[in-house]
Amino acid sequence: MEWPEQSPDLNPIENLWGDFKVRFHKRFVDMFDHPSKNLEARYQYGEVVQDVWCNQGMEIVDALVKSMPKRCQLVIEAEGRWIKY
């Protein structure tokens, strides 16, 4: 199977991860002055990760799912090459 070199990643989880990282970073900065490797801090980081993920909300997921037909059409029009999305 031929695969274009600049083929876009159409996996919507990539966009979800980007949103997650922004929201996690904001919560992290609000809670902690600086990163720490001590055991208590690691437990707190884990709690923040779980809280941010569980409170993600379905709005972004719905928007990503609804955007897929348009993304796929743009990739078809670009003959499998990279698209600006």
Beta strands, then each sheet from edge to edge (+ up, - down):
end
